[in-house]
Amino acid sequence: MDSNIEASPYKWPHDSSFNTKTTALVVIDMQKDFCSPGGYMEYQQYDITPARKIIPRIQDLLTAFRSHGFPIYHTREGHRPDLSTLSSRELHRSRNNASGLGIGDKGPMGRLLIRGEKGHDIVDELYPFDGENVIDKPGRSAFQHTELRLMLSIKGIRNLVICGVTTDVCVHSTLREANDNGFDCVLVEDCAAASTGPLHEFAVESIKEEGGIFGAVTTSDKILAALGVGPDEKVNGAPKEVVKSEV
């Protein structure tokens, strides 16, 4: 296993400390409400195709990280059934779409973005293994109103490999706050997706400004190569090219 990964604008991590003691994989919000038909994202009038496309790549990452014994964290965005974690502004905002439906309203997989409902859970293809931590968060950043920061500190983690949805919202919010908390972060750009192509591309490019102001950006192929996984060894045969989210 290599001590760093080819990335832009610097080889990541900056101090060549890529190993199972210092580094964790964080999979952001790959939930049915965001990635499956009939979920919250479709009620927001967005195409879920970009989110579906990254699932095979994230499967390959999970397989590789699990085989090496890296710590893995999965996050889920959602609220208590009584909506006590939901502000009136956020409820209003979530219903400000053509369907008129938002957080807490009934959908095919239960109430949208409510903990305990089918839609709130992680997609079957990426479901956590026993022993992998699941972080339930009421907002965008996985560090706000959760125990993630404490859990990472206890394990001595200082490097985060980040993927999931959406690139411009929950992924970016988590990455930015991680950066402010002293973590060296890398976004796996072909394992992240936004609701539109321009939003994904903006989020990716903003990370790399000023010499990597929020961290670095890489691809799943480069991470797998650093872990010693060749193109022919991918479990799911994910394509090598980077997929850009579609408008």
FENZI-V316130 format. One record per residue. N is the residue number from 1. RES is the residue in three letters. PHI is phi in radians with two decimals (none if undefined). D_CENTER is the distance of its C-alpha to the mean C-alpha in Angstrom with 1 decimal. Layout:
((N;RES;PHI;D_CENTER) (N;RES;PHI;D_CENTER))
This chain:
((1;MET;none;23.4) (2;ASP;-1.28;23.3) (3;SER;-1.54;22.9) (4;ASN;-2.61;20.8) (5;ILE;-2.20;18.8) (6;GLU;-1.12;20.0) (7;ALA;-2.68;17.9) (8;SER;-2.25;18.9) (9;PRO;-1.68;20.6) (10;TYR;-2.59;21.2) (11;LYS;-1.10;20.9) (12;TRP;-1.97;18.1) (13;PRO;-1.21;18.5) (14;HIS;-1.10;21.5) (15;ASP;-1.84;23.6) (16;SER;0.97;23.1) (17;SER;-1.96;21.8) (18;PHE;-1.35;19.2) (19;ASN;-2.79;20.1) (20;THR;-1.25;19.3) (21;LYS;-1.52;20.9) (22;THR;-1.99;19.0) (23;THR;-2.20;15.5) (24;ALA;-2.32;12.5) (25;LEU;-1.68;9.3) (26;VAL;-2.08;6.3) (27;VAL;-1.82;4.0) (28;ILE;-1.62;2.5) (29;ASP;0.93;5.6) (30;MET;-1.43;6.7) (31;GLN;-1.74;10.1) (32;LYS;-1.09;13.4) (33;ASP;-1.10;13.9) (34;PHE;-1.79;11.3) (35;CYS;-2.15;11.8) (36;SER;-2.14;15.5) (37;PRO;-1.02;18.9) (38;GLY;1.47;20.3) (39;GLY;-1.60;17.2) (40;TYR;-0.96;16.6) (41;MET;-1.10;15.2) (42;GLU;-1.18;18.5) (43;TYR;-1.21;20.5) (44;GLN;-1.45;19.1) (45;GLN;1.27;20.7) (46;TYR;-2.00;17.8) (47;ASP;-1.34;17.5) (48;ILE;-1.59;14.8) (49;THR;-0.97;15.8) (50;PRO;-1.03;13.1) (51;ALA;-1.17;10.4) (52;ARG;-1.19;12.9) (53;LYS;-1.13;13.6) (54;ILE;-1.51;10.5) (55;ILE;-1.02;11.0) (56;PRO;-1.06;13.8) (57;ARG;-1.19;12.3) (58;ILE;-1.16;9.5) (59;GLN;-1.01;12.6) (60;ASP;-1.13;14.4) (61;LEU;-1.07;12.1) (62;LEU;-1.03;12.2) (63;THR;-1.04;15.9) (64;ALA;-1.19;16.6) (65;PHE;-1.17;15.0) (66;ARG;-1.13;16.7) (67;SER;-1.14;19.9) (68;HIS;-1.63;20.1) (69;GLY;1.48;19.4) (70;PHE;-1.27;16.3) (71;PRO;-1.14;14.9) (72;ILE;-2.27;11.6) (73;TYR;-2.19;9.7) (74;HIS;-1.96;7.9) (75;THR;-2.02;7.5) (76;ARG;-2.38;9.4) (77;GLU;-1.59;10.9) (78;GLY;3.06;14.6) (79;HIS;-2.19;18.1) (80;ARG;-1.10;21.3) (81;PRO;-1.00;23.7) (82;ASP;-1.49;26.2) (83;LEU;1.08;23.8) (84;SER;-1.23;24.9) (85;THR;-1.76;21.4) (86;LEU;-1.99;21.5) (87;SER;-1.31;23.5) (88;SER;-1.12;26.0) (89;ARG;-1.11;24.5) (90;GLU;-1.17;21.1) (91;LEU;-1.11;23.0) (92;HIS;-1.07;25.1) (93;ARG;-1.06;22.3) (94;SER;-1.17;20.4) (95;ARG;-1.68;23.8) (96;ASN;-1.48;24.6) (97;ASN;-2.60;24.2) (98;ALA;-1.09;26.7) (99;SER;-1.36;26.2) (100;GLY;1.32;26.8) (101;LEU;-1.90;24.4) (102;GLY;-2.68;21.5) (103;ILE;-1.01;20.1) (104;GLY;1.63;22.5) (105;ASP;-1.40;24.3) (106;LYS;-1.39;25.1) (107;GLY;-2.27;23.3) (108;PRO;-1.07;23.8) (109;MET;-1.90;21.3) (110;GLY;1.74;22.6) (111;ARG;-1.14;22.1) (112;LEU;-1.16;19.1) (113;LEU;0.95;16.2) (114;ILE;-1.99;18.7) (115;ARG;-1.03;18.0) (116;GLY;1.65;20.0) (117;GLU;-1.46;20.0) (118;LYS;-1.01;19.0) (119;GLY;-1.16;16.6) (120;HIS;-1.28;14.7) (121;ASP;-1.40;14.0) (122;ILE;-1.29;11.4) (123;VAL;-1.04;12.7) (124;ASP;-1.01;15.5) (125;GLU;-1.11;14.5) (126;LEU;-2.07;11.5) (127;TYR;-1.09;13.4) (128;PRO;-1.05;13.4) (129;PHE;-1.36;16.7) (130;ASP;-0.99;19.2) (131;GLY;1.65;18.7) (132;GLU;-1.48;14.9) (133;ASN;-1.35;13.8) (134;VAL;-2.00;12.2) (135;ILE;-1.83;11.7) (136;ASP;-1.60;13.0) (137;LYS;-2.22;12.8) (138;PRO;-1.56;15.0) (139;GLY;-2.41;13.5) (140;ARG;-1.39;10.8) (141;SER;-1.33;10.4) (142;ALA;-1.29;9.7) (143;PHE;-1.67;13.0) (144;GLN;-1.52;15.1) (145;HIS;1.08;17.4) (146;THR;-2.38;15.8) (147;GLU;-1.78;17.0) (148;LEU;-1.04;14.0) (149;ARG;-1.02;16.1) (150;LEU;-1.13;19.1) (151;MET;-1.08;17.5) (152;LEU;-1.17;16.3) (153;SER;-1.11;19.7) (154;ILE;-1.06;21.7) (155;LYS;-1.49;20.3) (156;GLY;1.35;20.9) (157;ILE;-1.33;17.4) (158;ARG;-2.29;17.3) (159;ASN;-2.13;14.9) (160;LEU;-2.16;11.1) (161;VAL;-1.66;9.3) (162;ILE;-2.05;5.8) (163;CYS;-2.60;3.7) (164;GLY;2.16;2.6) (165;VAL;-2.30;4.9) (166;THR;-1.63;7.0) (167;THR;-0.95;7.6) (168;ASP;-1.51;10.6) (169;VAL;-2.04;10.0) (170;CYS;-1.17;7.3) (171;VAL;-1.12;5.2) (172;HIS;-1.19;8.9) (173;SER;-1.08;10.4) (174;THR;-1.14;8.6) (175;LEU;-1.11;9.5) (176;ARG;-1.11;12.9) (177;GLU;-1.22;13.8) (178;ALA;-1.05;13.0) (179;ASN;-1.04;15.2) (180;ASP;-1.17;17.9) (181;ASN;-1.62;17.9) (182;GLY;1.61;18.8) (183;PHE;-1.47;15.8) (184;ASP;-1.62;15.7) (185;CYS;-1.97;12.2) (186;VAL;-2.26;11.4) (187;LEU;-1.58;8.9) (188;VAL;-1.59;9.2) (189;GLU;-1.18;10.3) (190;ASP;-1.56;11.3) (191;CYS;-2.02;8.0) (192;ALA;-2.33;6.6) (193;ALA;-2.60;8.8) (194;ALA;-2.10;10.6) (195;SER;-1.28;13.6) (196;THR;-2.42;16.0) (197;GLY;-1.03;16.5) (198;PRO;-1.04;18.0) (199;LEU;-1.13;15.1) (200;HIS;-1.08;12.7) (201;GLU;-1.14;15.5) (202;PHE;-1.07;16.4) (203;ALA;-1.07;13.1) (204;VAL;-1.11;13.2) (205;GLU;-1.15;16.8) (206;SER;-1.14;16.8) (207;ILE;-1.11;14.9) (208;LYS;-1.49;17.8) (209;GLU;-1.13;20.7) (210;GLU;0.94;23.3) (211;GLY;1.34;22.8) (212;GLY;1.79;19.1) (213;ILE;-1.06;19.1) (214;PHE;-1.89;15.5) (215;GLY;2.53;15.0) (216;ALA;-2.28;15.1) (217;VAL;-2.28;13.6) (218;THR;-2.49;14.1) (219;THR;-2.17;13.8) (220;SER;-1.10;13.3) (221;ASP;-1.03;17.2) (222;LYS;-1.23;17.7) (223;ILE;-1.19;15.7) (224;LEU;-1.10;17.4) (225;ALA;-1.10;20.7) (226;ALA;-1.14;20.4) (227;LEU;-1.57;20.0) (228;GLY;1.45;23.0) (229;VAL;-1.73;21.6) (230;GLY;-1.48;23.6) (231;PRO;-0.98;23.0) (232;ASP;-1.48;25.3) (233;GLU;-1.79;23.5) (234;LYS;-1.15;20.2) (235;VAL;-1.12;20.1) (236;ASN;-1.86;18.9) (237;GLY;1.08;20.4) (238;ALA;-1.05;17.5) (239;PRO;-1.02;19.3) (240;LYS;-1.37;19.5) (241;GLU;-1.30;19.3) (242;VAL;-1.34;16.3) (243;VAL;-1.61;15.6) (244;LYS;-1.61;15.8) (245;SER;-1.09;14.7) (246;GLU;-1.63;17.9) (247;VAL;-1.20;19.7))
